Amino acid sequence: MGSTGGSVDAAAAITGDGMVIASVLQEGVDADRFAAMSASLLALAEREIDEIQRGRLRQLLIEGTEGAVLLVQAGTDAVLAVSAEPGALMGKVFLDARRAATALQDCLASAK
């Protein structure tokens, strides 16, 4: 989170079925509910990208009026969810999130 220059205010590593691996979330956010919703959104996006024959899903961006949430695949078993502040440099957030997702994937692979 620190490498984004404060643009990312929350992050969670989540299994594909919606269980929390680790999280740093805003106060008042239920980590289990956030993880379950993120996994559901990702599953729907995967089905849609498959339906329109666009290959494998890499990431999903959800933009709100007060910021954005980026879900990035971390291999086949996990996803990294990051919450970005309004006005964040999204290119940097995308780049850093992809790097972190790759590191998460490597970490999970070495733990098996």
C-alpha positions in Angstrom: 0.0 0.0 0.0 2.9 2.4 0.7 4.3 2.2 -2.8 1.3 3.9 -4.2 2.1 7.2 -2.4 -1.0 7.0 -0.2 -3.4 6.4 -3.2 -4.4 3.0 -1.8 -6.1 3.1 1.5 -7.1 -0.6 1.9 -6.1 -4.0 0.6 -7.1 -7.6 1.0 -5.8 -10.9 -0.2 -8.8 -13.2 -0.7 -9.2 -16.8 -1.8 -11.2 -17.6 -4.9 -14.1 -18.8 -2.7 -14.2 -15.6 -0.7 -12.1 -16.3 2.4 -9.8 -13.7 3.8 -6.1 -14.5 3.7 -5.0 -11.1 5.0 -6.4 -7.6 5.0 -5.9 -4.0 6.0 -9.3 -2.3 5.6 -10.9 0.9 6.6 -12.5 1.0 10.0 -16.0 -0.4 10.0 -15.5 -2.6 7.0 -16.3 -6.2 7.7 -13.4 -8.2 6.1 -15.4 -11.4 5.6 -18.3 -9.6 3.9 -15.9 -7.6 1.7 -14.0 -10.8 0.7 -17.3 -12.6 -0.1 -18.5 -9.7 -2.2 -15.2 -9.4 -4.0 -15.2 -13.2 -4.8 -18.8 -13.0 -6.1 -18.0 -10.0 -8.3 -14.9 -11.7 -9.7 -16.9 -14.9 -10.5 -19.5 -12.9 -12.4 -16.8 -11.0 -14.3 -15.1 -14.2 -15.2 -18.3 -15.7 -16.6 -19.0 -12.5 -18.6 -15.5 -12.4 -20.1 -15.8 -16.1 -21.0 -19.2 -15.5 -22.5 -17.9 -12.8 -24.8 -14.7 -14.8 -25.5 -12.1 -12.4 -24.3 -9.7 -14.9 -22.7 -9.0 -15.1 -19.0 -10.0 -12.3 -16.7 -7.0 -10.3 -15.3 -8.6 -7.6 -13.3 -11.9 -5.8 -12.6 -12.2 -2.1 -11.8 -15.2 -0.7 -9.9 -15.4 3.1 -9.8 -17.5 5.0 -7.3 -17.9 8.7 -6.6 -15.5 8.4 -3.6 -12.8 6.2 -5.1 -12.4 2.8 -6.8 -11.9 -0.8 -6.0 -9.5 -2.9 -8.2 -9.7 -6.7 -8.1 -6.6 -8.4 -9.6 -6.2 -12.1 -10.1 -3.4 -13.6 -8.1 -3.1 -17.0 -9.9 -6.1 -19.3 -10.0 -6.7 -19.5 -6.3 -6.6 -15.9 -5.0 -7.4 -12.3 -5.7 -6.0 -9.0 -4.5 -8.5 -6.3 -3.8 -7.3 -2.7 -3.4 -9.3 0.4 -2.6 -8.0 3.6 -4.2 -8.7 7.2 -3.0 -10.5 9.6 -5.3 -8.0 11.3 -7.6 -5.5 8.4 -7.4 -3.2 7.9 -10.3 -4.9 4.7 -11.5 -2.0 3.7 -13.8 0.3 3.5 -10.8 -2.4 1.7 -8.8 -2.8 -0.8 -11.6 0.9 -1.4 -11.9 1.5 -1.8 -8.2 -1.5 -4.0 -7.7 -0.4 -6.3 -10.5 3.1 -6.5 -8.9 1.6 -7.3 -5.5 -0.8 -9.9 -7.0 2.2 -11.6 -8.6 4.1 -11.6 -5.3 0.9 -13.0 -3.6 0.7 -15.7 -6.2 4.4 -16.7 -5.7 3.9 -16.7 -1.9 0.9 -19.0 -2.1 2.7 -21.3 -4.5 5.7 -21.6 -2.3 3.4 -22.4 0.7 2.0 -25.5 -1.0 
